[in-house]
Amino acid sequence: MQEIQTVTYIDIANQGYPEGTARRVIREGKKLLVERGFQLYKNKRIGRIPKTIAEEILGFKIISKNDIIDTVLFATDIERGK
């Protein structure tokens, strides 16, 4: 059996997002999962989504506190000389 990593709004807030934004990511993730056929996520008591779905919505990988950043953004202001 494959283990699926999941996240809550607290995990997303720990990445530096405001609580409201973190909760919105969870809501959007649940909506996306329902659209993909996972009816389990229609339950409003479920506050946890797969980490990959949260990363898809946010646009980058969620990392643990002690891990190294997996994704580096290109074309930063430093690279442009600003």
PyMOL Python script that loads the backbone (N, CA, C, O; Angstrom):
from pymol import cmd

cmd.read_pdbstr("""\
ATOM      1  N   MET A   1       0.838  -1.182   0.000  1.00  0.00           N
ATOM      2  CA  MET A   1       0.000   0.000   0.000  1.00  0.00           C
ATOM      3  C   MET A   1       0.883   1.246   0.000  1.00  0.00           C
ATOM      4  O   MET A   1       1.817   1.362   0.793  1.00  0.00           O
ATOM      5  N   GLN A   2       0.571   2.171  -0.900  1.00  0.00           N
ATOM      6  CA  GLN A   2       1.369   3.384  -1.024  1.00  0.00           C
ATOM      7  C   GLN A   2       0.882   4.438  -0.033  1.00  0.00           C
ATOM      8  O   GLN A   2      -0.320   4.657   0.115  1.00  0.00           O
ATOM      9  N   GLU A   3       1.818   5.080   0.635  1.00  0.00           N
ATOM     10  CA  GLU A   3       1.496   6.132   1.590  1.00  0.00           C
ATOM     11  C   GLU A   3       1.373   7.460   0.853  1.00  0.00           C
ATOM     12  O   GLU A   3       2.230   7.801   0.037  1.00  0.00           O
ATOM     13  N   ILE A   4       0.309   8.211   1.138  1.00  0.00           N
ATOM     14  CA  ILE A   4       0.092   9.509   0.505  1.00  0.00           C
ATOM     15  C   ILE A   4       0.322  10.593   1.549  1.00  0.00           C
ATOM     16  O   ILE A   4      -0.296  10.581   2.614  1.00  0.00           O
ATOM     17  N   GLN A   5       1.212  11.527   1.240  1.00  0.00           N
ATOM     18  CA  GLN A   5       1.449  12.643   2.151  1.00  0.00           C
ATOM     19  C   GLN A   5       0.300  13.633   2.013  1.00  0.00           C
ATOM     20  O   GLN A   5      -0.137  13.943   0.904  1.00  0.00           O
ATOM     21  N   THR A   6      -0.182  14.122   3.145  1.00  0.00           N
ATOM     22  CA  THR A   6      -1.285  15.074   3.143  1.00  0.00           C
ATOM     23  C   THR A   6      -0.886  16.337   3.892  1.00  0.00           C
ATOM     24  O   THR A   6       0.078  16.344   4.658  1.00  0.00           O
ATOM     25  N   VAL A   7      -1.644  17.407   3.656  1.00  0.00           N
ATOM     26  CA  VAL A   7      -1.396  18.678   4.341  1.00  0.00           C
ATOM     27  C   VAL A   7      -2.716  19.247   4.849  1.00  0.00           C
ATOM     28  O   VAL A   7      -3.787  18.955   4.316  1.00  0.00           O
ATOM     29  N   THR A   8      -2.614  20.057   5.879  1.00  0.00           N
ATOM     30  CA  THR A   8      -3.745  20.809   6.411  1.00  0.00           C
ATOM     31  C   THR A   8      -3.457  22.291   6.198  1.00  0.00           C
ATOM     32  O   THR A   8      -2.381  22.660   5.727  1.00  0.00           O
ATOM     33  N   TYR A   9      -4.421  23.137   6.548  1.00  0.00           N
ATOM     34  CA  TYR A   9      -4.187  24.569   6.405  1.00  0.00           C
ATOM     35  C   TYR A   9      -3.038  25.024   7.298  1.00  0.00           C
ATOM     36  O   TYR A   9      -2.359  25.999   6.978  1.00  0.00           O
ATOM     37  N   ILE A  10      -2.813  24.339   8.403  1.00  0.00           N
ATOM     38  CA  ILE A  10      -1.718  24.705   9.310  1.00  0.00           C
ATOM     39  C   ILE A  10      -0.369  24.485   8.631  1.00  0.00           C
ATOM     40  O   ILE A  10       0.540  25.303   8.766  1.00  0.00           O
ATOM     41  N   ASP A  11      -0.244  23.386   7.905  1.00  0.00           N
ATOM     42  CA  ASP A  11       1.000  23.109   7.178  1.00  0.00           C
ATOM     43  C   ASP A  11       1.280  24.199   6.145  1.00  0.00           C
ATOM     44  O   ASP A  11       2.423  24.619   5.969  1.00  0.00           O
ATOM     45  N   ILE A  12       0.235  24.649   5.470  1.00  0.00           N
ATOM     46  CA  ILE A  12       0.396  25.693   4.451  1.00  0.00           C
ATOM     47  C   ILE A  12       0.702  27.029   5.115  1.00  0.00           C
ATOM     48  O   ILE A  12       1.530  27.793   4.620  1.00  0.00           O
ATOM     49  N   ALA A  13       0.037  27.314   6.234  1.00  0.00           N
ATOM     50  CA  ALA A  13       0.304  28.556   6.966  1.00  0.00           C
ATOM     51  C   ALA A  13       1.744  28.577   7.474  1.00  0.00           C
ATOM     52  O   ALA A  13       2.355  29.643   7.545  1.00  0.00           O
ATOM     53  N   ASN A  14       2.287  27.427   7.824  1.00  0.00           N
ATOM     54  CA  ASN A  14       3.682  27.349   8.274  1.00  0.00           C
ATOM     55  C   ASN A  14       4.667  27.663   7.154  1.00  0.00           C
ATOM     56  O   ASN A  14       5.843  27.909   7.418  1.00  0.00           O
ATOM     57  N   GLN A  15       4.201  27.657   5.915  1.00  0.00           N
ATOM     58  CA  GLN A  15       5.041  28.033   4.774  1.00  0.00           C
ATOM     59  C   GLN A  15       5.082  29.554   4.601  1.00  0.00           C
ATOM     60  O   GLN A  15       5.788  30.064   3.732  1.00  0.00           O
ATOM     61  N   GLY A  16       4.318  30.278   5.436  1.00  0.00           N
ATOM     62  CA  GLY A  16       4.342  31.732   5.386  1.00  0.00           C
ATOM     63  C   GLY A  16       3.074  32.364   4.847  1.00  0.00           C
ATOM     64  O   GLY A  16       3.002  33.588   4.733  1.00  0.00           O
ATOM     65  N   TYR A  17       2.079  31.568   4.515  1.00  0.00           N
ATOM     66  CA  TYR A  17       0.822  32.107   4.000  1.00  0.00           C
ATOM     67  C   TYR A  17      -0.092  32.509   5.149  1.00  0.00           C
ATOM     68  O   TYR A  17      -0.055  31.894   6.215  1.00  0.00           O
ATOM     69  N   PRO A  18      -0.917  33.545   4.940  1.00  0.00           N
ATOM     70  CA  PRO A  18      -1.904  33.896   5.964  1.00  0.00           C
ATOM     71  C   PRO A  18      -2.905  32.749   6.152  1.00  0.00           C
ATOM     72  O   PRO A  18      -3.102  31.935   5.249  1.00  0.00           O
ATOM     73  N   GLU A  19      -3.522  32.692   7.311  1.00  0.00           N
ATOM     74  CA  GLU A  19      -4.454  31.606   7.613  1.00  0.00           C
ATOM     75  C   GLU A  19      -5.589  31.534   6.596  1.00  0.00           C
ATOM     76  O   GLU A  19      -5.959  30.443   6.162  1.00  0.00           O
ATOM     77  N   GLY A  20      -6.140  32.676   6.215  1.00  0.00           N
ATOM     78  CA  GLY A  20      -7.238  32.691   5.246  1.00  0.00           C
ATOM     79  C   GLY A  20      -6.835  32.116   3.901  1.00  0.00           C
ATOM     80  O   GLY A  20      -7.600  31.377   3.282  1.00  0.00           O
ATOM     81  N   THR A  21      -5.651  32.448   3.455  1.00  0.00           N
ATOM     82  CA  THR A  21      -5.142  31.918   2.184  1.00  0.00           C
ATOM     83  C   THR A  21      -4.923  30.415   2.292  1.00  0.00           C
ATOM     84  O   THR A  21      -5.252  29.668   1.371  1.00  0.00           O
ATOM     85  N   ALA A  22      -4.376  29.977   3.403  1.00  0.00           N
ATOM     86  CA  ALA A  22      -4.132  28.547   3.609  1.00  0.00           C
ATOM     87  C   ALA A  22      -5.443  27.766   3.604  1.00  0.00           C
ATOM     88  O   ALA A  22      -5.525  26.686   3.021  1.00  0.00           O
ATOM     89  N   ARG A  23      -6.458  28.311   4.250  1.00  0.00           N
ATOM     90  CA  ARG A  23      -7.771  27.652   4.260  1.00  0.00           C
ATOM     91  C   ARG A  23      -8.373  27.621   2.855  1.00  0.00           C
ATOM     92  O   ARG A  23      -9.014  26.642   2.472  1.00  0.00           O
ATOM     93  N   ARG A  24      -8.164  28.695   2.089  1.00  0.00           N
ATOM     94  CA  ARG A  24      -8.685  28.742   0.719  1.00  0.00           C
ATOM     95  C   ARG A  24      -8.026  27.677  -0.155  1.00  0.00           C
ATOM     96  O   ARG A  24      -8.694  27.067  -0.991  1.00  0.00           O
ATOM     97  N   VAL A  25      -6.736  27.448   0.025  1.00  0.00           N
ATOM     98  CA  VAL A  25      -6.032  26.407  -0.736  1.00  0.00           C
ATOM     99  C   VAL A  25      -6.656  25.040  -0.439  1.00  0.00           C
ATOM    100  O   VAL A  25      -6.844  24.234  -1.350  1.00  0.00           O
ATOM    101  N   ILE A  26      -6.973  24.780   0.822  1.00  0.00           N
ATOM    102  CA  ILE A  26      -7.609  23.508   1.191  1.00  0.00           C
ATOM    103  C   ILE A  26      -8.982  23.401   0.525  1.00  0.00           C
ATOM    104  O   ILE A  26      -9.321  22.350  -0.019  1.00  0.00           O
ATOM    105  N   ARG A  27      -9.775  24.476   0.562  1.00  0.00           N
ATOM    106  CA  ARG A  27     -11.099  24.452  -0.077  1.00  0.00           C
ATOM    107  C   ARG A  27     -10.994  24.206  -1.571  1.00  0.00           C
ATOM    108  O   ARG A  27     -11.723  23.383  -2.125  1.00  0.00           O
ATOM    109  N   GLU A  28     -10.078  24.925  -2.228  1.00  0.00           N
ATOM    110  CA  GLU A  28      -9.898  24.754  -3.671  1.00  0.00           C
ATOM    111  C   GLU A  28      -9.408  23.346  -4.000  1.00  0.00           C
ATOM    112  O   GLU A  28      -9.808  22.765  -5.008  1.00  0.00           O
ATOM    113  N   GLY A  29      -8.547  22.805  -3.154  1.00  0.00           N
ATOM    114  CA  GLY A  29      -8.048  21.449  -3.358  1.00  0.00           C
ATOM    115  C   GLY A  29      -9.155  20.422  -3.243  1.00  0.00           C
ATOM    116  O   GLY A  29      -9.224  19.487  -4.040  1.00  0.00           O
ATOM    117  N   LYS A  30     -10.030  20.592  -2.249  1.00  0.00           N
ATOM    118  CA  LYS A  30     -11.152  19.675  -2.095  1.00  0.00           C
ATOM    119  C   LYS A  30     -12.087  19.761  -3.293  1.00  0.00           C
ATOM    120  O   LYS A  30     -12.578  18.741  -3.776  1.00  0.00           O
ATOM    121  N   LYS A  31     -12.331  20.964  -3.769  1.00  0.00           N
ATOM    122  CA  LYS A  31     -13.198  21.149  -4.941  1.00  0.00           C
ATOM    123  C   LYS A  31     -12.588  20.456  -6.163  1.00  0.00           C
ATOM    124  O   LYS A  31     -13.293  19.783  -6.915  1.00  0.00           O
ATOM    125  N   LEU A  32     -11.300  20.621  -6.354  1.00  0.00           N
ATOM    126  CA  LEU A  32     -10.594  19.992  -7.472  1.00  0.00           C
ATOM    127  C   LEU A  32     -10.665  18.462  -7.379  1.00  0.00           C
ATOM    128  O   LEU A  32     -10.870  17.784  -8.386  1.00  0.00           O
ATOM    129  N   LEU A  33     -10.499  17.934  -6.184  1.00  0.00           N
ATOM    130  CA  LEU A  33     -10.564  16.487  -5.987  1.00  0.00           C
ATOM    131  C   LEU A  33     -11.964  15.941  -6.277  1.00  0.00           C
ATOM    132  O   LEU A  33     -12.101  14.863  -6.855  1.00  0.00           O
ATOM    133  N   VAL A  34     -12.999  16.678  -5.878  1.00  0.00           N
ATOM    134  CA  VAL A  34     -14.373  16.255  -6.169  1.00  0.00           C
ATOM    135  C   VAL A  34     -14.598  16.245  -7.675  1.00  0.00           C
ATOM    136  O   VAL A  34     -15.219  15.324  -8.206  1.00  0.00           O
ATOM    137  N   GLU A  35     -14.087  17.278  -8.372  1.00  0.00           N
ATOM    138  CA  GLU A  35     -14.213  17.334  -9.831  1.00  0.00           C
ATOM    139  C   GLU A  35     -13.506  16.156 -10.497  1.00  0.00           C
ATOM    140  O   GLU A  35     -13.914  15.709 -11.568  1.00  0.00           O
ATOM    141  N   ARG A  36     -12.455  15.659  -9.866  1.00  0.00           N
ATOM    142  CA  ARG A  36     -11.698  14.525 -10.415  1.00  0.00           C
ATOM    143  C   ARG A  36     -12.280  13.175  -9.994  1.00  0.00           C
ATOM    144  O   ARG A  36     -11.718  12.127 -10.309  1.00  0.00           O
ATOM    145  N   GLY A  37     -13.409  13.206  -9.280  1.00  0.00           N
ATOM    146  CA  GLY A  37     -14.108  11.968  -8.950  1.00  0.00           C
ATOM    147  C   GLY A  37     -13.934  11.450  -7.537  1.00  0.00           C
ATOM    148  O   GLY A  37     -14.425  10.365  -7.227  1.00  0.00           O
ATOM    149  N   PHE A  38     -13.265  12.173  -6.682  1.00  0.00           N
ATOM    150  CA  PHE A  38     -13.063  11.742  -5.297  1.00  0.00           C
ATOM    151  C   PHE A  38     -14.165  12.346  -4.419  1.00  0.00           C
ATOM    152  O   PHE A  38     -13.960  13.366  -3.761  1.00  0.00           O
ATOM    153  N   GLN A  39     -15.332  11.702  -4.421  1.00  0.00           N
ATOM    154  CA  GLN A  39     -16.512  12.218  -3.721  1.00  0.00           C
ATOM    155  C   GLN A  39     -16.310  12.312  -2.210  1.00  0.00           C
ATOM    156  O   GLN A  39     -17.033  13.045  -1.536  1.00  0.00           O
ATOM    157  N   LEU A  40     -15.355  11.595  -1.683  1.00  0.00           N
ATOM    158  CA  LEU A  40     -15.042  11.648  -0.259  1.00  0.00           C
ATOM    159  C   LEU A  40     -14.799  13.090   0.198  1.00  0.00           C
ATOM    160  O   LEU A  40     -15.133  13.449   1.327  1.00  0.00           O
ATOM    161  N   TYR A  41     -14.226  13.904  -0.666  1.00  0.00           N
ATOM    162  CA  TYR A  41     -13.844  15.267  -0.297  1.00  0.00           C
ATOM    163  C   TYR A  41     -15.008  16.250  -0.307  1.00  0.00           C
ATOM    164  O   TYR A  41     -14.802  17.440  -0.071  1.00  0.00           O
ATOM    165  N   LYS A  42     -16.242  15.777  -0.578  1.00  0.00           N
ATOM    166  CA  LYS A  42     -17.433  16.624  -0.441  1.00  0.00           C
ATOM    167  C   LYS A  42     -17.756  16.870   1.029  1.00  0.00           C
ATOM    168  O   LYS A  42     -18.492  17.803   1.353  1.00  0.00           O
ATOM    169  N   ASN A  43     -17.226  16.060   1.900  1.00  0.00           N
ATOM    170  CA  ASN A  43     -17.461  16.154   3.336  1.00  0.00           C
ATOM    171  C   ASN A  43     -16.775  17.401   3.889  1.00  0.00           C
ATOM    172  O   ASN A  43     -15.557  17.541   3.779  1.00  0.00           O
ATOM    173  N   LYS A  44     -17.558  18.309   4.486  1.00  0.00           N
ATOM    174  CA  LYS A  44     -16.969  19.555   4.983  1.00  0.00           C
ATOM    175  C   LYS A  44     -16.112  19.363   6.233  1.00  0.00           C
ATOM    176  O   LYS A  44     -15.414  20.288   6.650  1.00  0.00           O
ATOM    177  N   ARG A  45     -16.155  18.181   6.831  1.00  0.00           N
ATOM    178  CA  ARG A  45     -15.337  17.928   8.017  1.00  0.00           C
ATOM    179  C   ARG A  45     -13.914  17.509   7.665  1.00  0.00           C
ATOM    180  O   ARG A  45     -13.041  17.477   8.532  1.00  0.00           O
ATOM    181  N   ILE A  46     -13.685  17.193   6.409  1.00  0.00           N
ATOM    182  CA  ILE A  46     -12.337  16.807   5.988  1.00  0.00           C
ATOM    183  C   ILE A  46     -11.534  18.077   5.726  1.00  0.00           C
ATOM    184  O   ILE A  46     -11.909  18.892   4.883  1.00  0.00           O
ATOM    185  N   GLY A  47     -10.447  18.240   6.438  1.00  0.00           N
ATOM    186  CA  GLY A  47      -9.612  19.429   6.312  1.00  0.00           C
ATOM    187  C   GLY A  47      -8.192  19.101   5.894  1.00  0.00           C
ATOM    188  O   GLY A  47      -7.259  19.840   6.210  1.00  0.00           O
ATOM    189  N   ARG A  48      -8.031  18.019   5.200  1.00  0.00           N
ATOM    190  CA  ARG A  48      -6.701  17.532   4.809  1.00  0.00           C
ATOM    191  C   ARG A  48      -6.778  17.091   3.356  1.00  0.00           C
ATOM    192  O   ARG A  48      -7.702  16.379   2.964  1.00  0.00           O
ATOM    193  N   ILE A  49      -5.798  17.518   2.554  1.00  0.00           N
ATOM    194  CA  ILE A  49      -5.757  17.130   1.142  1.00  0.00           C
ATOM    195  C   ILE A  49      -4.376  16.569   0.810  1.00  0.00           C
ATOM    196  O   ILE A  49      -3.413  16.823   1.534  1.00  0.00           O
ATOM    197  N   PRO A  50      -4.274  15.808  -0.279  1.00  0.00           N
ATOM    198  CA  PRO A  50      -2.948  15.318  -0.672  1.00  0.00           C
ATOM    199  C   PRO A  50      -1.982  16.477  -0.936  1.00  0.00           C
ATOM    200  O   PRO A  50      -2.355  17.507  -1.497  1.00  0.00           O
ATOM    201  N   LYS A  51      -0.758  16.281  -0.522  1.00  0.00           N
ATOM    202  CA  LYS A  51       0.281  17.305  -0.677  1.00  0.00           C
ATOM    203  C   LYS A  51       0.449  17.704  -2.139  1.00  0.00           C
ATOM    204  O   LYS A  51       0.679  18.876  -2.438  1.00  0.00           O
ATOM    205  N   THR A  52       0.339  16.748  -3.047  1.00  0.00           N
ATOM    206  CA  THR A  52       0.519  17.041  -4.474  1.00  0.00           C
ATOM    207  C   THR A  52      -0.547  17.995  -4.997  1.00  0.00           C
ATOM    208  O   THR A  52      -0.267  18.810  -5.876  1.00  0.00           O
ATOM    209  N   ILE A  53      -1.766  17.906  -4.471  1.00  0.00           N
ATOM    210  CA  ILE A  53      -2.848  18.806  -4.893  1.00  0.00           C
ATOM    211  C   ILE A  53      -2.559  20.221  -4.396  1.00  0.00           C
ATOM    212  O   ILE A  53      -2.730  21.186  -5.140  1.00  0.00           O
ATOM    213  N   ALA A  54      -2.124  20.349  -3.149  1.00  0.00           N
ATOM    214  CA  ALA A  54      -1.781  21.669  -2.605  1.00  0.00           C
ATOM    215  C   ALA A  54      -0.638  22.287  -3.407  1.00  0.00           C
ATOM    216  O   ALA A  54      -0.650  23.486  -3.688  1.00  0.00           O
ATOM    217  N   GLU A  55       0.346  21.474  -3.773  1.00  0.00           N
ATOM    218  CA  GLU A  55       1.478  21.972  -4.561  1.00  0.00           C
ATOM    219  C   GLU A  55       1.020  22.413  -5.949  1.00  0.00           C
ATOM    220  O   GLU A  55       1.532  23.392  -6.494  1.00  0.00           O
ATOM    221  N   GLU A  56       0.069  21.699  -6.511  1.00  0.00           N
ATOM    222  CA  GLU A  56      -0.474  22.063  -7.823  1.00  0.00           C
ATOM    223  C   GLU A  56      -1.162  23.427  -7.756  1.00  0.00           C
ATOM    224  O   GLU A  56      -1.013  24.240  -8.668  1.00  0.00           O
ATOM    225  N   ILE A  57      -1.903  23.680  -6.699  1.00  0.00           N
ATOM    226  CA  ILE A  57      -2.603  24.956  -6.540  1.00  0.00           C
ATOM    227  C   ILE A  57      -1.616  26.085  -6.261  1.00  0.00           C
ATOM    228  O   ILE A  57      -1.730  27.167  -6.836  1.00  0.00           O
ATOM    229  N   LEU A  58      -0.648  25.837  -5.380  1.00  0.00           N
ATOM    230  CA  LEU A  58       0.320  26.870  -5.008  1.00  0.00           C
ATOM    231  C   LEU A  58       1.353  27.133  -6.104  1.00  0.00           C
ATOM    232  O   LEU A  58       1.857  28.249  -6.230  1.00  0.00           O
ATOM    233  N   GLY A  59       1.664  26.117  -6.887  1.00  0.00           N
ATOM    234  CA  GLY A  59       2.628  26.285  -7.969  1.00  0.00           C
ATOM    235  C   GLY A  59       4.066  25.975  -7.591  1.00  0.00           C
ATOM    236  O   GLY A  59       4.980  26.255  -8.367  1.00  0.00           O
ATOM    237  N   PHE A  60       4.285  25.406  -6.418  1.00  0.00           N
ATOM    238  CA  PHE A  60       5.632  25.000  -6.013  1.00  0.00           C
ATOM    239  C   PHE A  60       5.531  23.895  -4.981  1.00  0.00           C
ATOM    240  O   PHE A  60       4.460  23.629  -4.435  1.00  0.00           O
ATOM    241  N   LYS A  61       6.666  23.251  -4.720  1.00  0.00           N
ATOM    242  CA  LYS A  61       6.689  22.145  -3.760  1.00  0.00           C
ATOM    243  C   LYS A  61       6.662  22.670  -2.331  1.00  0.00           C
ATOM    244  O   LYS A  61       7.332  23.649  -2.001  1.00  0.00           O
ATOM    245  N   ILE A  62       5.886  22.011  -1.501  1.00  0.00           N
ATOM    246  CA  ILE A  62       5.842  22.320  -0.075  1.00  0.00           C
ATOM    247  C   ILE A  62       6.965  21.529   0.584  1.00  0.00           C
ATOM    248  O   ILE A  62       7.102  20.325   0.369  1.00  0.00           O
ATOM    249  N   ILE A  63       7.759  22.215   1.380  1.00  0.00           N
ATOM    250  CA  ILE A  63       8.899  21.557   2.017  1.00  0.00           C
ATOM    251  C   ILE A  63       8.732  21.557   3.528  1.00  0.00           C
ATOM    252  O   ILE A  63       8.042  22.406   4.094  1.00  0.00           O
ATOM    253  N   SER A  64       9.369  20.600   4.162  1.00  0.00           N
ATOM    254  CA  SER A  64       9.401  20.551   5.618  1.00  0.00           C
ATOM    255  C   SER A  64      10.396  21.591   6.112  1.00  0.00           C
ATOM    256  O   SER A  64      11.214  22.087   5.337  1.00  0.00           O
ATOM    257  N   LYS A  65      10.331  21.918   7.380  1.00  0.00           N
ATOM    258  CA  LYS A  65      11.232  22.922   7.943  1.00  0.00           C
ATOM    259  C   LYS A  65      12.704  22.577   7.754  1.00  0.00           C
ATOM    260  O   LYS A  65      13.509  23.473   7.502  1.00  0.00           O
ATOM    261  N   ASN A  66      13.075  21.319   7.868  1.00  0.00           N
ATOM    262  CA  ASN A  66      14.480  20.929   7.845  1.00  0.00           C
ATOM    263  C   ASN A  66      14.975  20.471   6.483  1.00  0.00           C
ATOM    264  O   ASN A  66      16.135  20.081   6.352  1.00  0.00           O
ATOM    265  N   ASP A  67      14.118  20.508   5.461  1.00  0.00           N
ATOM    266  CA  ASP A  67      14.532  20.074   4.129  1.00  0.00           C
ATOM    267  C   ASP A  67      15.120  21.231   3.330  1.00  0.00           C
ATOM    268  O   ASP A  67      14.947  22.398   3.683  1.00  0.00           O
ATOM    269  N   ILE A  68      15.811  20.892   2.259  1.00  0.00           N
ATOM    270  CA  ILE A  68      16.349  21.897   1.347  1.00  0.00           C
ATOM    271  C   ILE A  68      15.284  22.202   0.309  1.00  0.00           C
ATOM    272  O   ILE A  68      14.535  21.310  -0.088  1.00  0.00           O
ATOM    273  N   ILE A  69      15.204  23.447  -0.135  1.00  0.00           N
ATOM    274  CA  ILE A  69      14.209  23.828  -1.133  1.00  0.00           C
ATOM    275  C   ILE A  69      14.435  23.033  -2.407  1.00  0.00           C
ATOM    276  O   ILE A  69      15.543  22.995  -2.941  1.00  0.00           O
ATOM    277  N   ASP A  70      13.356  22.387  -2.897  1.00  0.00           N
ATOM    278  CA  ASP A  70      13.446  21.556  -4.096  1.00  0.00           C
ATOM    279  C   ASP A  70      13.343  22.372  -5.382  1.00  0.00           C
ATOM    280  O   ASP A  70      13.947  22.018  -6.394  1.00  0.00           O
ATOM    281  N   THR A  71      12.587  23.452  -5.342  1.00  0.00           N
ATOM    282  CA  THR A  71      12.318  24.221  -6.544  1.00  0.00           C
ATOM    283  C   THR A  71      12.954  25.602  -6.421  1.00  0.00           C
ATOM    284  O   THR A  71      12.834  26.256  -5.384  1.00  0.00           O
ATOM    285  N   VAL A  72      13.619  26.035  -7.461  1.00  0.00           N
ATOM    286  CA  VAL A  72      14.208  27.369  -7.494  1.00  0.00           C
ATOM    287  C   VAL A  72      13.480  28.159  -8.569  1.00  0.00           C
ATOM    288  O   VAL A  72      13.331  27.695  -9.699  1.00  0.00           O
ATOM    289  N   LEU A  73      13.028  29.356  -8.212  1.00  0.00           N
ATOM    290  CA  LEU A  73      12.332  30.188  -9.183  1.00  0.00           C
ATOM    291  C   LEU A  73      13.341  30.877 -10.086  1.00  0.00           C
ATOM    292  O   LEU A  73      14.376  31.354  -9.620  1.00  0.00           O
ATOM    293  N   PHE A  74      13.045  30.928 -11.361  1.00  0.00           N
ATOM    294  CA  PHE A  74      13.914  31.592 -12.324  1.00  0.00           C
ATOM    295  C   PHE A  74      13.453  33.026 -12.547  1.00  0.00           C
ATOM    296  O   PHE A  74      12.325  33.378 -12.200  1.00  0.00           O
ATOM    297  N   ALA A  75      14.309  33.844 -13.118  1.00  0.00           N
ATOM    298  CA  ALA A  75      14.017  35.237 -13.465  1.00  0.00           C
ATOM    299  C   ALA A  75      13.650  36.058 -12.233  1.00  0.00           C
ATOM    300  O   ALA A  75      12.669  36.801 -12.246  1.00  0.00           O
ATOM    301  N   THR A  76      14.426  35.925 -11.186  1.00  0.00           N
ATOM    302  CA  THR A  76      14.195  36.738 -10.003  1.00  0.00           C
ATOM    303  C   THR A  76      14.715  38.141 -10.249  1.00  0.00           C
ATOM    304  O   THR A  76      15.460  38.373 -11.201  1.00  0.00           O
ATOM    305  N   ASP A  77      14.328  39.070  -9.401  1.00  0.00           N
ATOM    306  CA  ASP A  77      14.779  40.450  -9.551  1.00  0.00           C
ATOM    307  C   ASP A  77      16.292  40.563  -9.440  1.00  0.00           C
ATOM    308  O   ASP A  77      16.890  41.419 -10.091  1.00  0.00           O
ATOM    309  N   ILE A  78      16.922  39.725  -8.636  1.00  0.00           N
ATOM    310  CA  ILE A  78      18.376  39.765  -8.487  1.00  0.00           C
ATOM    311  C   ILE A  78      19.044  39.419  -9.812  1.00  0.00           C
ATOM    312  O   ILE A  78      20.021  40.056 -10.206  1.00  0.00           O
ATOM    313  N   GLU A  79      18.513  38.402 -10.504  1.00  0.00           N
ATOM    314  CA  GLU A  79      19.085  38.003 -11.788  1.00  0.00           C
ATOM    315  C   GLU A  79      18.912  39.085 -12.843  1.00  0.00           C
ATOM    316  O   GLU A  79      19.744  39.218 -13.741  1.00  0.00           O
ATOM    317  N   ARG A  80      17.850  39.848 -12.741  1.00  0.00           N
ATOM    318  CA  ARG A  80      17.585  40.908 -13.714  1.00  0.00           C
ATOM    319  C   ARG A  80      18.370  42.180 -13.408  1.00  0.00           C
ATOM    320  O   ARG A  80      18.378  43.117 -14.207  1.00  0.00           O
ATOM    321  N   GLY A  81      19.020  42.209 -12.265  1.00  0.00           N
ATOM    322  CA  GLY A  81      19.820  43.374 -11.913  1.00  0.00           C
ATOM    323  C   GLY A  81      19.026  44.502 -11.295  1.00  0.00           C
ATOM    324  O   GLY A  81      19.471  45.649 -11.322  1.00  0.00           O
ATOM    325  N   LYS A  82      17.879  44.215 -10.745  1.00  0.00           N
ATOM    326  CA  LYS A  82      17.048  45.267 -10.129  1.00  0.00           C
ATOM    327  C   LYS A  82      17.377  45.420  -8.675  1.00  0.00           C
ATOM    328  O   LYS A  82      16.783  46.253  -7.991  1.00  0.00           O
TER     329      LYS A  82
END
""", "prot")
cmd.dss("prot")
cmd.show_as("cartoon", "prot")
cmd.util.cbc("prot")
cmd.orient("prot")
